[in-house]
Amino acid sequence: MNTYETVFILTPVLSDEQMKEAVEKFRGVLEAEGAEIVNDEKWGLRKLAYPIQKKSTGFYCLLEFKAAPTIVKKLDIAFRRDERVIRFLTFRLDKYAAEYAEKRRNLRASKANTQPAEAAAEATEAKEA
């Protein structure tokens, strides 16, 4: 099984529920074929580098998964059939890129764990003052 990363851009006219539904659809395609989802990140609404289909913004999403090479074609077909997807790119991570992605995930998780503690400490300090 190889490690893959796919980034796709959804049209900006979707509501949050529709965006989450689209991401779940693609997760479902992967899980139905036996892929293991390693990471799922929603980067949110961002400005595009250039207009695509007369749109200048889009919802960016990243899925990192481990799967057999045949699953990638099925995922590409699902992306092409869905009109909510503006662009997508799927690529296989080599061992160095996989190590970097794991470090990035761990760093993100550690930041997420420390931020609530810092916010609680600041709230306590504010109450004391």
Order of alpha helices (4+ residues) and beta strands (2+ residues): beta-alpha-beta-beta-alpha-beta-alpha
